[in-house]
């Protein structure tokens, strides 16, 4: 049985290339990212969180839940195809619900 996968996305920041995008290009990028997330059946677990005030490495973070590992892989492939990693510096951690012991 497939187990849900949770992804913690830690955002370090956005590249100079991102800041040089026209508003329409930026909107197109984020519309594509949202469509990719929806297409694989992922959902946000809560809002974006501001963390710049608490550390010097990450400006924000958020959580996504995927129905299975294949969806997580497809999401990464989809946003890579859109060029997201050209514009955003981030780290991700995948996890599953831990059984209570």
Backbone torsions as a table, in degrees:
resi	resn	phi	psi	omega
1	UNK	NA	135.4	179.8
2	UNK	-67.2	140.1	179.0
3	UNK	-111.1	135.5	177.1
4	UNK	-58.1	144.7	178.7
5	UNK	-115.6	133.8	176.1
6	UNK	-108.9	135.7	177.6
7	UNK	-116.6	124.5	171.5
8	UNK	-92.6	121.5	179.6
9	UNK	-110.0	114.0	179.4
10	UNK	-101.5	114.7	-175.7
11	UNK	-97.1	117.7	177.0
12	UNK	-81.1	-34.5	179.8
13	UNK	159.2	-173.5	-176.9
14	UNK	-117.7	145.8	-175.8
15	UNK	-77.2	167.5	175.7
16	UNK	-61.1	-36.5	177.2
17	UNK	-58.5	-40.0	178.8
18	UNK	-61.9	-45.6	-177.8
19	UNK	-67.3	-19.7	178.5
20	UNK	-88.6	-7.6	177.9
21	UNK	-66.5	142.5	172.0
22	UNK	-67.8	156.6	-179.5
23	UNK	-54.2	-40.8	-179.3
24	UNK	-64.8	-39.2	178.7
25	UNK	-67.5	-40.2	178.2
26	UNK	-64.3	-43.7	177.8
27	UNK	-61.7	-41.9	179.2
28	UNK	-62.8	-41.7	177.9
29	UNK	-59.2	-51.2	-176.4
30	UNK	-70.0	-32.1	174.5
31	UNK	-64.1	-41.3	177.5
32	UNK	-65.2	-40.4	178.1
33	UNK	-63.1	-46.6	179.2
34	UNK	-61.4	-40.7	179.1
35	UNK	-65.4	-39.2	179.1
36	UNK	-64.4	-44.9	179.6
37	UNK	-61.0	-45.7	-179.8
38	UNK	-65.3	-39.0	-176.4
39	UNK	-64.2	-29.4	-179.8
40	UNK	-91.8	-1.3	177.5
41	UNK	84.5	19.3	179.1
42	UNK	-84.1	159.6	175.9
43	UNK	-141.9	149.1	176.1
44	UNK	-73.5	140.0	174.3
45	UNK	-107.1	82.8	-179.4
46	UNK	95.1	-172.0	-177.0
47	UNK	-86.7	-177.3	165.7
48	UNK	-76.3	142.9	179.5
49	UNK	-112.7	134.5	176.0
50	UNK	-84.8	123.1	-179.6
51	UNK	-126.5	4.9	-178.7
52	UNK	-58.4	-36.0	-177.6
53	UNK	-66.0	-19.4	-173.1
54	UNK	-107.0	-6.2	179.8
55	UNK	-160.2	168.7	-178.7
56	UNK	-106.3	9.2	-177.6
57	UNK	-109.1	-40.0	-174.3
58	UNK	-117.5	129.7	178.8
59	UNK	-84.9	-31.8	-179.4
60	UNK	-159.6	169.6	175.0
61	UNK	-154.7	162.5	175.5
62	UNK	-154.2	167.8	-179.9
63	UNK	-119.9	138.5	173.5
64	UNK	-122.3	147.1	174.2
65	UNK	-118.8	129.9	178.1
66	UNK	-109.5	149.2	179.3
67	UNK	-69.0	-23.4	-178.7
68	UNK	-165.5	173.5	-177.4
69	UNK	-66.7	-33.2	178.7
70	UNK	-61.0	-38.1	178.1
71	UNK	-66.4	-39.5	178.3
72	UNK	-64.1	-41.3	178.4
73	UNK	-65.5	-43.4	-179.8
74	UNK	-64.6	-36.9	178.0
75	UNK	-62.6	-48.6	179.9
76	UNK	-60.7	-43.1	177.9
77	UNK	-62.6	-39.8	-178.9
78	UNK	-66.5	-45.1	-179.0
79	UNK	-74.2	-27.1	174.5
80	UNK	-66.3	-41.3	177.6
81	UNK	-60.9	-34.0	177.2
82	UNK	-73.3	-14.6	-179.3
83	UNK	90.3	15.2	-175.5
84	UNK	-56.3	-38.5	-175.2
85	UNK	-72.4	-10.1	171.3
86	UNK	-74.5	-27.2	-170.7
87	UNK	-109.1	-17.6	-174.7
88	UNK	-131.5	136.5	174.4
89	UNK	-104.6	121.2	-175.7
90	UNK	-150.4	170.0	171.4
91	UNK	-132.1	148.2	178.8
92	UNK	-130.2	152.0	175.8
93	UNK	-133.9	126.5	176.3
94	UNK	-98.2	145.6	177.7
95	UNK	-152.9	167.9	176.0
96	UNK	-126.1	161.3	178.0
97	UNK	-64.4	131.6	-179.3
98	UNK	-85.7	133.1	176.0
99	UNK	-67.4	137.4	176.3
100	UNK	-67.7	137.1	-179.7
101	UNK	-105.7	NA	NA
